[in-house]
Amino acid sequence: MNAGTETVGQTDLNAIHDAMVTLGQAARAAMQELATVPAETKNKALREAAKAIRASRRRCSPPTRRTWRPPRPTVRRGQCSTG
């Protein structure tokens, strides 16, 4: 195993599994509910969501050269990543 690599324990895997099952159940419930909503209502909701996303992108400015630094490589040139 590589130095600095974190391992995932069985408890973590169980929690992830449970969260994914819960998410899937919520998605199915939402799908059933959305099946009864008129198309125009769904389209209006999508347009409003798109508008909100565009507005939030304008508020978030890209990082400047002064504040942004590229991530440092975890493997030095000439070294093997499986080392």
KAWO-V194075 format. One line per field, one symbol per residue. phi: phi as a letter, one per 20 degrees, with the letter a starting at -180 (. if undefined). A space follows every 10 residues. Layout:
phi: ???
This chain:
phi: .ffneeddef ffffffgfff ffffffffff fffffeefgf ffffffffff fffffffffe effegfeecf fffecfgnde feh
